[in-house]
Amino acid sequence: MPARYVLHGFFRSGPTYKVALALSLSGEPYAYESIALREGKHKTPEFLAKNRFGQVPLLEDRSNGMMVCQSAAILDYLADKTGKLGGATLAERLQAREWCLWDFDRLALNIYRPRAVKLGLRQLDPAVVTQYETEGKAALQVLDDWLKGRNWLVGDHPTFADVDVYGVVVYAPDGGYDLSAFPNIGDWMKRLEALPGFGTREQLLPQESRAA
């Protein structure tokens, strides 16, 4: 029987990794469809019919035909469907969503963009990169301060907020950030990496498509 979920993504995509990690931590097998971004496969009529934004990741739910895009929305959807990582109460669910929105607003671009420059995938004015780095360090400090005395971002158990933010922070060293300056973040990352079902980027995001 084919897996319920198909994850369409790209092996270098942080948002794709977030979804793969949530699926793995939830114990959900999934098929993986590698989208060749450099060949423009995400802009073809076939893909745009599934994801109007022409981006990855895209989660396909074979049980109901749903096509869900944007990583934060996918994480929320999976929490609803699997009953895992969604928080113990409505308040925790809302707080998890708040962290995802904060991540997008304050952290993600400031980590992902310098990383892309370091990898040679994007060219930016050095002054712009410096601004990203300054704001990225400020966001990491906010996160580190919040995690002082806490095991998880929301409540007493991991939620999709932890997955969402981890899926950015894990790329910070690639962007030139020194995470040793943020010890609470480091401890939190180790806790998440010790969870059953955890997988690294390399383990969960192959460069080729694969069955569940």
N, CA and C atoms as a LAMMPS dump frame, in Angstrom:
ITEM: TIMESTEP
0
ITEM: NUMBER OF ATOMS
636
ITEM: BOX BOUNDS ff ff ff
-5.0000000000000000e+02 5.0000000000000000e+02
-5.0000000000000000e+02 5.0000000000000000e+02
-5.0000000000000000e+02 5.0000000000000000e+02
ITEM: ATOMS id mol type element x y z
1 1 1 N 0.853 -1.199 0
2 1 2 C 0 0 0
3 1 3 C 0.881 1.238 0
4 2 1 N 0.664 2.171 -0.931
5 2 2 C 1.515 3.361 -0.985
6 2 3 C 1.346 4.217 0.263
7 3 1 N 2.409 4.953 0.594
8 3 2 C 2.366 5.831 1.755
9 3 3 C 1.298 6.917 1.565
10 4 1 N 0.718 7.341 2.655
11 4 2 C -0.313 8.369 2.594
12 4 3 C 0.243 9.693 2.08
13 5 1 N 1.469 10.019 2.514
14 5 2 C 2.019 11.332 2.207
15 5 3 C 3.121 11.269 1.156
16 6 1 N 3.127 12.282 0.294
17 6 2 C 4.224 12.482 -0.655
18 6 3 C 4.774 13.874 -0.397
19 7 1 N 6.069 13.952 -0.123
20 7 2 C 6.727 15.235 0.088
21 7 3 C 7.481 15.612 -1.179
22 8 1 N 7.1 16.72 -1.771
23 8 2 C 7.798 17.262 -2.932
24 8 3 C 8.764 18.328 -2.429
25 9 1 N 10.04 18.182 -2.744
26 9 2 C 10.994 19.142 -2.208
27 9 3 C 12.33 19.109 -2.895
28 10 1 N 13.293 19.761 -2.257
29 10 2 C 14.647 19.874 -2.789
30 10 3 C 15.614 19.659 -1.64
31 11 1 N 16.694 18.92 -1.896
32 11 2 C 17.548 18.468 -0.807
33 11 3 C 18.27 19.596 -0.078
34 12 1 N 18.407 20.748 -0.691
35 12 2 C 19.06 21.869 -0.031
36 12 3 C 18.078 22.838 0.626
37 13 1 N 16.808 22.516 0.565
38 13 2 C 15.766 23.411 1.065
39 13 3 C 15.52 23.211 2.554
40 14 1 N 15.774 24.255 3.343
41 14 2 C 15.488 24.196 4.768
42 14 3 C 14.019 23.947 5.064
43 15 1 N 13.09 24.652 4.408
44 15 2 C 11.674 24.392 4.643
45 15 3 C 11.266 22.951 4.319
46 16 1 N 11.875 22.367 3.272
47 16 2 C 11.587 20.964 2.978
48 16 3 C 12.052 20.073 4.115
49 17 1 N 13.215 20.381 4.672
50 17 2 C 13.732 19.591 5.791
51 17 3 C 12.796 19.657 6.989
52 18 1 N 12.218 20.815 7.241
53 18 2 C 11.282 20.943 8.36
54 18 3 C 10.153 19.917 8.244
55 19 1 N 9.59 19.823 7.042
56 19 2 C 8.458 18.911 6.834
57 19 3 C 8.913 17.456 6.944
58 20 1 N 10.047 17.144 6.338
59 20 2 C 10.566 15.779 6.432
60 20 3 C 10.818 15.394 7.889
61 21 1 N 11.343 16.336 8.66
62 21 2 C 11.633 16.063 10.064
63 21 3 C 10.348 15.85 10.859
64 22 1 N 9.336 16.659 10.597
65 22 2 C 8.056 16.486 11.288
66 22 3 C 7.438 15.133 10.972
67 23 1 N 7.497 14.731 9.717
68 23 2 C 6.975 13.419 9.331
69 23 3 C 7.734 12.31 10.043
70 24 1 N 9.047 12.426 10.083
71 24 2 C 9.874 11.394 10.702
72 24 3 C 9.639 11.319 12.208
73 25 1 N 9.59 12.459 12.869
74 25 2 C 9.353 12.481 14.312
75 25 3 C 7.961 11.951 14.653
76 26 1 N 7.026 12.117 13.74
77 26 2 C 5.657 11.635 13.956
78 26 3 C 5.482 10.169 13.586
79 27 1 N 6.543 9.561 13.055
80 27 2 C 6.475 8.154 12.676
81 27 3 C 5.668 7.911 11.425
82 28 1 N 5.586 8.923 10.55
83 28 2 C 4.799 8.799 9.328
84 28 3 C 5.713 8.509 8.135
85 29 1 N 5.575 7.344 7.505
86 29 2 C 6.338 7.087 6.284
87 29 3 C 5.859 8.006 5.166
88 30 1 N 6.767 8.361 4.284
89 30 2 C 6.386 9.248 3.197
90 30 3 C 7.244 8.977 1.971
91 31 1 N 6.634 9.145 0.825
92 31 2 C 7.391 9.106 -0.424
93 31 3 C 7.99 10.486 -0.649
94 32 1 N 9.138 10.505 -1.315
95 32 2 C 9.821 11.781 -1.547
96 32 3 C 9.98 12.012 -3.04
97 33 1 N 9.512 13.148 -3.497
98 33 2 C 9.61 13.526 -4.906
99 33 3 C 10.567 14.71 -5.014
100 34 1 N 11.732 14.463 -5.586
101 34 2 C 12.736 15.516 -5.731
102 34 3 C 12.36 16.43 -6.897
103 35 1 N 12.299 17.729 -6.619
104 35 2 C 11.943 18.714 -7.632
105 35 3 C 13.214 19.439 -8.075
106 36 1 N 13.529 19.336 -9.342
107 36 2 C 14.763 19.937 -9.88
108 36 3 C 14.567 21.437 -10.067
109 37 1 N 14.875 22.205 -9.022
110 37 2 C 14.65 23.643 -9.068
111 37 3 C 15.492 24.317 -10.145
112 38 1 N 16.728 23.885 -10.283
113 38 2 C 17.611 24.528 -11.257
114 38 3 C 17.144 24.326 -12.69
115 39 1 N 16.342 23.292 -12.899
116 39 2 C 15.773 23.049 -14.231
117 39 3 C 14.393 23.686 -14.38
118 40 1 N 13.958 24.381 -13.328
119 40 2 C 12.67 25.067 -13.387
120 40 3 C 11.463 24.176 -13.253
121 41 1 N 11.634 22.987 -12.689
122 41 2 C 10.514 22.05 -12.585
123 41 3 C 9.412 22.565 -11.656
124 42 1 N 9.759 23.489 -10.77
125 42 2 C 8.761 24.036 -9.842
126 42 3 C 7.895 25.112 -10.507
127 43 1 N 8.24 25.471 -11.742
128 43 2 C 7.471 26.485 -12.459
129 43 3 C 6.696 25.897 -13.638
130 44 1 N 6.676 24.588 -13.758
131 44 2 C 5.943 23.954 -14.846
132 44 3 C 4.442 24.003 -14.559
133 45 1 N 3.607 23.951 -15.593
134 45 2 C 2.153 23.951 -15.372
135 45 3 C 1.711 22.804 -14.463
136 46 1 N 2.381 21.658 -14.59
137 46 2 C 1.995 20.497 -13.778
138 46 3 C 2.212 20.768 -12.293
139 47 1 N 3.358 21.377 -11.965
140 47 2 C 3.627 21.638 -10.552
141 47 3 C 2.788 22.804 -10.037
142 48 1 N 2.623 23.835 -10.863
143 48 2 C 1.819 24.992 -10.445
144 48 3 C 0.36 24.614 -10.208
145 49 1 N -0.085 23.553 -10.848
146 49 2 C -1.448 23.084 -10.611
147 49 3 C -1.589 22.515 -9.203
148 50 1 N -0.457 22.103 -8.631
149 50 2 C -0.459 21.571 -7.273
150 50 3 C -0.099 22.634 -6.234
151 51 1 N 0.779 23.539 -6.608
152 51 2 C 1.249 24.585 -5.697
153 51 3 C 1.286 25.897 -6.466
154 52 1 N 0.312 26.738 -6.215
155 52 2 C 0.165 27.979 -6.981
156 52 3 C 1.36 28.916 -6.828
157 53 1 N 2.158 28.733 -5.753
158 53 2 C 3.292 29.618 -5.534
159 53 3 C 4.548 29.174 -6.279
160 54 1 N 4.54 27.944 -6.788
161 54 2 C 5.711 27.456 -7.501
162 54 3 C 6.926 27.336 -6.613
163 55 1 N 6.728 26.801 -5.417
164 55 2 C 7.806 26.661 -4.443
165 55 3 C 7.775 25.263 -3.833
166 56 1 N 8.862 24.919 -3.158
167 56 2 C 8.88 23.73 -2.313
168 56 3 C 9.057 24.202 -0.872
169 57 1 N 8.524 23.409 0.065
170 57 2 C 7.944 22.081 -0.076
171 57 3 C 6.459 22.111 -0.441
172 58 1 N 6.017 20.954 -0.876
173 58 2 C 4.603 20.694 -1.114
174 58 3 C 4.306 19.333 -0.517
175 59 1 N 3.263 19.245 0.287
176 59 2 C 2.847 17.965 0.851
177 59 3 C 1.572 17.509 0.172
178 60 1 N 1.609 16.313 -0.343
179 60 2 C 0.438 15.699 -0.978
180 60 3 C -0.114 14.642 -0.038
181 61 1 N -1.384 14.773 0.316
182 61 2 C -2.055 13.809 1.173
183 61 3 C -2.931 12.927 0.277
184 62 1 N -2.467 11.713 0.048
185 62 2 C -3.177 10.822 -0.868
186 62 3 C -4.523 10.362 -0.324
187 63 1 N -4.735 10.511 0.969
188 63 2 C -5.982 10.025 1.563
189 63 3 C -7.171 10.908 1.22
190 64 1 N -6.896 12.179 0.927
191 64 2 C -8.003 13.097 0.651
192 64 3 C -7.74 14.034 -0.534
193 65 1 N -6.574 13.877 -1.172
194 65 2 C -6.263 14.71 -2.322
195 65 3 C -5.775 16.101 -2.001
196 66 1 N -5.576 16.407 -0.72
197 66 2 C -5.11 17.734 -0.325
198 66 3 C -3.681 17.975 -0.796
199 67 1 N -3.418 19.194 -1.262
200 67 2 C -2.084 19.665 -1.609
201 67 3 C -1.802 20.87 -0.707
202 68 1 N -0.884 20.712 0.205
203 68 2 C -0.624 21.764 1.187
204 68 3 C 0.764 22.343 0.947
205 69 1 N 0.849 23.662 0.838
206 69 2 C 2.128 24.315 0.609
207 69 3 C 2.433 25.284 1.752
208 70 1 N 3.668 25.778 1.752
209 70 2 C 4.232 26.619 2.804
210 70 3 C 4.479 25.767 4.061
211 71 1 N 5.738 25.722 4.467
212 71 2 C 6.153 24.761 5.487
213 71 3 C 5.397 24.898 6.801
214 72 1 N 5.159 26.126 7.261
215 72 2 C 4.455 26.3 8.535
216 72 3 C 3.036 25.754 8.458
217 73 1 N 2.362 25.99 7.332
218 73 2 C 1.008 25.463 7.156
219 73 3 C 1.027 23.94 7.094
220 74 1 N 2.055 23.39 6.457
221 74 2 C 2.168 21.93 6.38
222 74 3 C 2.381 21.339 7.765
223 75 1 N 3.244 21.956 8.572
224 75 2 C 3.488 21.448 9.922
225 75 3 C 2.211 21.469 10.759
226 76 1 N 1.451 22.537 10.631
227 76 2 C 0.187 22.647 11.353
228 76 3 C -0.78 21.563 10.88
229 77 1 N -0.831 21.34 9.582
230 77 2 C -1.706 20.316 8.998
231 77 3 C -1.327 18.925 9.512
232 78 1 N -0.037 18.636 9.519
233 78 2 C 0.41 17.328 9.992
234 78 3 C 0.098 17.124 11.473
235 79 1 N 0.252 18.181 12.253
236 79 2 C -0.098 18.064 13.677
237 79 3 C -1.569 17.712 13.838
238 80 1 N -2.399 18.299 12.993
239 80 2 C -3.835 18.019 13.055
240 80 3 C -4.138 16.589 12.635
241 81 1 N -3.494 16.121 11.568
242 81 2 C -3.801 14.809 11.02
243 81 3 C -3.169 13.663 11.815
244 82 1 N -1.985 13.883 12.356
245 82 2 C -1.297 12.817 13.086
246 82 3 C -1.583 12.828 14.579
247 83 1 N -2.048 13.97 15.085
248 83 2 C -2.27 14.097 16.527
249 83 3 C -0.974 14.225 17.295
250 84 1 N 0.105 14.598 16.615
251 84 2 C 1.419 14.706 17.258
252 84 3 C 2.022 16.08 16.997
253 85 1 N 2.805 16.535 17.943
254 85 2 C 3.548 17.795 17.832
255 85 3 C 2.648 19.018 17.776
256 86 1 N 1.397 18.867 18.181
257 86 2 C 0.456 19.979 18.073
258 86 3 C 0.207 20.743 19.35
259 87 1 N 0.871 20.341 20.446
260 87 2 C 0.623 20.998 21.724
261 87 3 C -0.495 20.327 22.493
262 88 1 N -0.494 20.536 23.8
263 88 2 C -1.467 19.874 24.67
264 88 3 C -2.785 20.621 24.76
265 89 1 N -2.781 21.901 24.431
266 89 2 C -3.983 22.726 24.551
267 89 3 C -4.079 23.655 23.343
268 90 1 N -5.22 24.295 23.212
269 90 2 C -5.39 25.279 22.145
270 90 3 C -4.391 26.412 22.315
271 91 1 N -4.161 26.829 23.553
272 91 2 C -3.202 27.903 23.802
273 91 3 C -1.808 27.516 23.306
274 92 1 N -1.415 26.271 23.546
275 92 2 C -0.099 25.83 23.078
276 92 3 C -0.064 25.748 21.554
277 93 1 N -1.16 25.338 20.951
278 93 2 C -1.215 25.28 19.485
279 93 3 C -1.041 26.681 18.902
280 94 1 N -1.697 27.659 19.51
281 94 2 C -1.585 29.03 19.031
282 94 3 C -0.176 29.573 19.245
283 95 1 N 0.427 29.238 20.374
284 95 2 C 1.795 29.69 20.636
285 95 3 C 2.774 29.068 19.641
286 96 1 N 2.529 27.815 19.274
287 96 2 C 3.378 27.174 18.271
288 96 3 C 3.273 27.912 16.946
289 97 1 N 2.077 28.311 16.572
290 97 2 C 1.901 29.075 15.336
291 97 3 C 2.608 30.425 15.438
292 98 1 N 2.534 31.044 16.615
293 98 2 C 3.22 32.325 16.803
294 98 3 C 4.716 32.194 16.574
295 99 1 N 5.318 31.112 17.071
296 99 2 C 6.741 30.904 16.875
297 99 3 C 7.071 30.717 15.398
298 100 1 N 6.216 30.032 14.67
299 100 2 C 6.451 29.859 13.235
300 100 3 C 6.431 31.201 12.508
301 101 1 N 5.496 32.054 12.882
302 101 2 C 5.425 33.372 12.253
303 101 3 C 6.618 34.234 12.656
304 102 1 N 7.025 34.15 13.914
305 102 2 C 8.228 34.877 14.358
306 102 3 C 9.443 34.391 13.585
307 103 1 N 9.544 33.095 13.428
308 103 2 C 10.666 32.503 12.698
309 103 3 C 10.757 33.097 11.298
310 104 1 N 9.639 33.129 10.596
311 104 2 C 9.636 33.654 9.239
312 104 3 C 10.007 35.13 9.222
313 105 1 N 9.523 35.874 10.208
314 105 2 C 9.711 37.327 10.226
315 105 3 C 11.106 37.738 10.679
316 106 1 N 11.667 37.027 11.667
317 106 2 C 12.89 37.496 12.306
318 106 3 C 14.122 36.62 12.112
319 107 1 N 13.911 35.345 11.823
320 107 2 C 15.048 34.428 11.845
321 107 3 C 15.391 33.839 10.476
322 108 1 N 14.407 33.313 9.786
323 108 2 C 14.683 32.469 8.625
324 108 3 C 15.518 33.16 7.546
325 109 1 N 15.072 34.307 7.068
326 109 2 C 15.818 34.971 5.998
327 109 3 C 17.228 35.353 6.441
328 110 1 N 17.354 35.723 7.7
329 110 2 C 18.656 36.149 8.206
330 110 3 C 19.636 34.985 8.365
331 111 1 N 19.116 33.776 8.347
332 111 2 C 19.974 32.581 8.35
333 111 3 C 20.139 32.049 6.924
334 112 1 N 19.032 31.891 6.229
335 112 2 C 19.065 31.272 4.91
336 112 3 C 19.824 32.11 3.876
337 113 1 N 19.666 33.427 3.899
338 113 2 C 20.307 34.249 2.872
339 113 3 C 21.839 34.245 3.003
340 114 1 N 22.417 34.483 4.189
341 114 2 C 23.876 34.365 4.285
342 114 3 C 24.373 32.971 3.93
343 115 1 N 23.608 31.952 4.275
344 115 2 C 23.978 30.585 3.897
345 115 3 C 24.051 30.448 2.389
346 116 1 N 23.057 30.983 1.687
347 116 2 C 23.04 30.896 0.23
348 116 3 C 24.245 31.608 -0.378
349 117 1 N 24.641 32.72 0.231
350 117 2 C 25.815 33.445 -0.257
351 117 3 C 27.078 32.615 -0.034
352 118 1 N 27.192 32.022 1.157
353 118 2 C 28.376 31.208 1.471
354 118 3 C 28.482 30.004 0.538
355 119 1 N 27.346 29.451 0.132
356 119 2 C 27.335 28.288 -0.748
357 119 3 C 27.472 28.664 -2.219
358 120 1 N 27.489 29.963 -2.512
359 120 2 C 27.605 30.406 -3.893
360 120 3 C 26.312 30.312 -4.672
361 121 1 N 25.193 30.206 -3.961
362 121 2 C 23.9 30.079 -4.629
363 121 3 C 23.242 31.422 -4.885
364 122 1 N 23.754 32.465 -4.234
365 122 2 C 23.165 33.805 -4.354
366 122 3 C 24.279 34.841 -4.206
367 123 1 N 24.142 35.939 -4.915
368 123 2 C 25.092 37.035 -4.794
369 123 3 C 24.392 38.249 -4.208
370 124 1 N 24.957 38.785 -3.128
371 124 2 C 24.383 39.951 -2.47
372 124 3 C 25.481 40.951 -2.148
373 125 1 N 25.1 42.191 -2.069
374 125 2 C 26.039 43.233 -1.653
375 125 3 C 26.529 42.921 -0.241
376 126 1 N 27.826 43.047 0.026
377 126 2 C 28.353 42.743 1.365
378 126 3 C 27.641 43.496 2.483
379 127 1 N 27.217 44.729 2.22
380 127 2 C 26.507 45.493 3.249
381 127 3 C 25.161 44.847 3.58
382 128 1 N 24.524 44.265 2.58
383 128 2 C 23.254 43.585 2.802
384 128 3 C 23.474 42.324 3.625
385 129 1 N 24.535 41.592 3.304
386 129 2 C 24.859 40.384 4.065
387 129 3 C 25.14 40.747 5.529
388 130 1 N 25.862 41.829 5.738
389 130 2 C 26.156 42.271 7.11
390 130 3 C 24.882 42.593 7.87
391 131 1 N 23.93 43.206 7.193
392 131 2 C 22.654 43.504 7.844
393 131 3 C 21.913 42.224 8.22
394 132 1 N 21.899 41.26 7.29
395 132 2 C 21.279 39.973 7.608
396 132 3 C 21.942 39.343 8.832
397 133 1 N 23.276 39.379 8.885
398 133 2 C 24.012 38.756 9.984
399 133 3 C 23.72 39.444 11.306
400 134 1 N 23.642 40.761 11.287
401 134 2 C 23.338 41.507 12.514
402 134 3 C 21.953 41.154 13.039
403 135 1 N 20.983 41.139 12.141
404 135 2 C 19.62 40.82 12.556
405 135 3 C 19.484 39.344 12.928
406 136 1 N 20.26 38.489 12.252
407 136 2 C 20.238 37.066 12.588
408 136 3 C 20.757 36.813 13.992
409 137 1 N 21.84 37.472 14.356
410 137 2 C 22.39 37.309 15.706
411 137 3 C 21.414 37.82 16.755
412 138 1 N 20.733 38.902 16.449
413 138 2 C 19.744 39.436 17.387
414 138 3 C 18.602 38.445 17.589
415 139 1 N 18.152 37.819 16.483
416 139 2 C 17.074 36.834 16.585
417 139 3 C 17.524 35.6 17.352
418 140 1 N 18.731 35.151 17.103
419 140 2 C 19.261 34.002 17.838
420 140 3 C 19.356 34.305 19.329
421 141 1 N 19.671 35.543 19.665
422 141 2 C 19.743 35.917 21.074
423 141 3 C 18.363 35.884 21.723
424 142 1 N 17.346 36.342 20.99
425 142 2 C 15.966 36.253 21.489
426 142 3 C 15.603 34.801 21.773
427 143 1 N 15.943 33.937 20.846
428 143 2 C 15.651 32.512 21.001
429 143 3 C 16.418 31.916 22.175
430 144 1 N 17.68 32.252 22.285
431 144 2 C 18.505 31.729 23.371
432 144 3 C 17.975 32.188 24.722
433 145 1 N 17.575 33.433 24.811
434 145 2 C 17.033 33.963 26.066
435 145 3 C 15.737 33.241 26.437
436 146 1 N 14.894 32.984 25.451
437 146 2 C 13.62 32.318 25.721
438 146 3 C 13.834 30.891 26.228
439 147 1 N 14.831 30.226 25.702
440 147 2 C 15.067 28.823 26.044
441 147 3 C 15.768 28.639 27.388
442 148 1 N 16.198 29.706 27.997
443 148 2 C 16.829 29.587 29.314
444 148 3 C 15.815 29.039 30.319
445 149 1 N 16.103 27.884 30.891
446 149 2 C 15.201 27.27 31.858
447 149 3 C 14.032 26.535 31.239
448 150 1 N 14.013 26.418 29.921
449 150 2 C 12.932 25.711 29.233
450 150 3 C 13.506 24.574 28.392
451 151 1 N 12.765 23.479 28.316
452 151 2 C 13.176 22.384 27.447
453 151 3 C 12.718 22.588 26.014
454 152 1 N 11.531 23.186 25.859
455 152 2 C 10.928 23.333 24.528
456 152 3 C 10.358 24.734 24.371
457 153 1 N 10.082 25.11 23.158
458 153 2 C 9.578 26.456 22.905
459 153 3 C 8.2 26.677 23.505
460 154 1 N 7.374 25.632 23.479
461 154 2 C 5.998 25.739 23.95
462 154 3 C 5.683 24.566 24.87
463 155 1 N 5.245 24.834 26.075
464 155 2 C 4.805 23.767 26.963
465 155 3 C 5.917 22.828 27.395
466 156 1 N 5.512 21.623 27.776
467 156 2 C 6.436 20.642 28.339
468 156 3 C 6.879 19.577 27.354
469 157 1 N 6.429 19.673 26.118
470 157 2 C 6.761 18.649 25.129
471 157 3 C 7.077 19.33 23.789
472 158 1 N 7.805 18.658 22.924
473 158 2 C 8.116 19.255 21.622
474 158 3 C 6.856 19.451 20.785
475 159 1 N 6.841 20.526 20.032
476 159 2 C 5.739 20.82 19.123
477 159 3 C 6.313 21.141 17.741
478 160 1 N 5.417 21.388 16.806
479 160 2 C 5.893 21.739 15.466
480 160 3 C 6.637 23.067 15.465
481 161 1 N 6.483 23.86 16.531
482 161 2 C 7.275 25.09 16.64
483 161 3 C 8.753 24.756 16.766
484 162 1 N 9.08 23.745 17.567
485 162 2 C 10.475 23.327 17.709
486 162 3 C 11.026 22.833 16.38
487 163 1 N 10.218 22.076 15.653
488 163 2 C 10.647 21.561 14.353
489 163 3 C 10.88 22.71 13.387
490 164 1 N 9.964 23.656 13.376
491 164 2 C 10.052 24.784 12.463
492 164 3 C 11.316 25.608 12.718
493 165 1 N 11.548 25.959 13.962
494 165 2 C 12.705 26.802 14.279
495 165 3 C 14.009 26.02 14.154
496 166 1 N 13.996 24.759 14.559
497 166 2 C 15.194 23.93 14.387
498 166 3 C 15.586 23.862 12.916
499 167 1 N 14.586 23.772 12.043
500 167 2 C 14.845 23.671 10.617
501 167 3 C 15.474 24.912 10.02
502 168 1 N 15.592 25.965 10.793
503 168 2 C 16.347 27.154 10.394
504 168 3 C 17.697 27.179 11.095
505 169 1 N 17.656 26.995 12.421
506 169 2 C 18.875 27.132 13.218
507 169 3 C 19.943 26.13 12.798
508 170 1 N 19.54 24.929 12.392
509 170 2 C 20.523 23.91 12.024
510 170 3 C 21.369 24.344 10.822
511 171 1 N 20.866 25.294 10.047
512 171 2 C 21.609 25.796 8.892
513 171 3 C 22.484 27.005 9.243
514 172 1 N 22.383 27.497 10.472
515 172 2 C 23.116 28.709 10.85
516 172 3 C 24.627 28.592 10.657
517 173 1 N 25.264 27.474 11.054
518 173 2 C 26.707 27.368 10.812
519 173 3 C 27.086 27.479 9.343
520 174 1 N 26.217 26.995 8.446
521 174 2 C 26.478 27.126 7.013
522 174 3 C 26.509 28.592 6.588
523 175 1 N 25.827 29.441 7.355
524 175 2 C 25.787 30.864 7.055
525 175 3 C 26.832 31.668 7.793
526 176 1 N 27.714 30.963 8.514
527 176 2 C 28.798 31.638 9.213
528 176 3 C 28.509 31.996 10.647
529 177 1 N 27.392 31.535 11.189
530 177 2 C 27.057 31.837 12.578
531 177 3 C 27.744 30.856 13.527
532 178 1 N 28.205 31.356 14.639
533 178 2 C 28.84 30.539 15.671
534 178 3 C 27.807 30.252 16.758
535 179 1 N 27.237 29.067 16.744
536 179 2 C 26.175 28.737 17.701
537 179 3 C 26.703 28.493 19.106
538 180 1 N 28.014 28.376 19.265
539 180 2 C 28.555 28.195 20.619
540 180 3 C 28.284 29.419 21.491
541 181 1 N 27.964 30.54 20.864
542 181 2 C 27.642 31.759 21.608
543 181 3 C 26.229 31.712 22.186
544 182 1 N 25.479 30.677 21.848
545 182 2 C 24.086 30.558 22.288
546 182 3 C 23.885 29.193 22.943
547 183 1 N 24.344 29.028 24.191
548 183 2 C 24.345 27.703 24.825
549 183 3 C 22.958 27.11 25.037
550 184 1 N 21.956 27.946 25.279
551 184 2 C 20.607 27.396 25.483
552 184 3 C 20.051 26.819 24.192
553 185 1 N 20.385 27.452 23.081
554 185 2 C 19.993 26.903 21.779
555 185 3 C 20.689 25.565 21.551
556 186 1 N 21.965 25.507 21.882
557 186 2 C 22.701 24.257 21.695
558 186 3 C 22.108 23.11 22.485
559 187 1 N 21.732 23.365 23.731
560 187 2 C 21.129 22.314 24.565
561 187 3 C 19.778 21.882 24.005
562 188 1 N 19.004 22.86 23.547
563 188 2 C 17.691 22.562 22.959
564 188 3 C 17.839 21.719 21.701
565 189 1 N 18.813 22.033 20.868
566 189 2 C 19.037 21.253 19.653
567 189 3 C 19.39 19.812 19.99
568 190 1 N 20.202 19.62 21.006
569 190 2 C 20.58 18.258 21.415
570 190 3 C 19.359 17.479 21.898
571 191 1 N 18.452 18.142 22.603
572 191 2 C 17.246 17.457 23.068
573 191 3 C 16.394 17.013 21.883
574 192 1 N 16.248 17.887 20.905
575 192 2 C 15.44 17.524 19.744
576 192 3 C 16.113 16.404 18.957
577 193 1 N 17.416 16.476 18.826
578 193 2 C 18.155 15.457 18.065
579 193 3 C 18.143 14.097 18.745
580 194 1 N 17.802 14.069 20.038
581 194 2 C 17.728 12.805 20.777
582 194 3 C 16.336 12.17 20.702
583 195 1 N 15.382 12.844 20.093
584 195 2 C 14.022 12.307 20.015
585 195 3 C 13.947 11.111 19.067
586 196 1 N 13.105 10.133 19.391
587 196 2 C 12.9 9.01 18.466
588 196 3 C 12.391 9.515 17.121
589 197 1 N 12.979 9.023 16.063
590 197 2 C 12.555 9.428 14.731
591 197 3 C 13.344 10.582 14.15
592 198 1 N 14.219 11.169 14.941
593 198 2 C 15.006 12.282 14.408
594 198 3 C 15.899 11.8 13.257
595 199 1 N 16.05 12.636 12.254
596 199 2 C 16.95 12.356 11.15
597 199 3 C 17.642 13.626 10.704
598 200 1 N 18.861 13.505 10.264
599 200 2 C 19.6 14.658 9.775
600 200 3 C 19.105 15.061 8.389
601 201 1 N 19.612 16.192 7.929
602 201 2 C 19.266 16.639 6.581
603 201 3 C 19.646 15.584 5.552
604 202 1 N 20.827 15.045 5.702
605 202 2 C 21.317 14.064 4.748
606 202 3 C 20.489 12.78 4.762
607 203 1 N 20.012 12.405 5.937
608 203 2 C 19.227 11.183 6.052
609 203 3 C 17.816 11.34 5.492
610 204 1 N 17.24 12.522 5.675
611 204 2 C 15.831 12.705 5.316
612 204 3 C 15.6 13.34 3.957
613 205 1 N 16.617 13.998 3.408
614 205 2 C 16.45 14.679 2.126
615 205 3 C 17.428 14.133 1.1
616 206 1 N 17.06 13.082 0.407
617 206 2 C 17.933 12.553 -0.644
618 206 3 C 17.96 13.489 -1.848
619 207 1 N 18.954 13.32 -2.687
620 207 2 C 19.038 14.135 -3.891
621 207 3 C 18.177 13.576 -5.025
622 208 1 N 17.673 12.371 -4.825
623 208 2 C 16.813 11.742 -5.824
624 208 3 C 15.472 11.364 -5.184
625 209 1 N 14.478 11.181 -6.021
626 209 2 C 13.171 10.743 -5.522
627 209 3 C 13.293 9.341 -4.944
628 210 1 N 12.445 9.024 -3.988
629 210 2 C 12.452 7.666 -3.429
630 210 3 C 11.067 7.333 -2.865
631 211 1 N 10.797 6.039 -2.853
632 211 2 C 9.538 5.568 -2.303
633 211 3 C 9.602 5.604 -0.789
634 212 1 N 8.467 5.439 -0.132
635 212 2 C 8.429 5.452 1.334
636 212 3 C 9.228 4.283 1.893
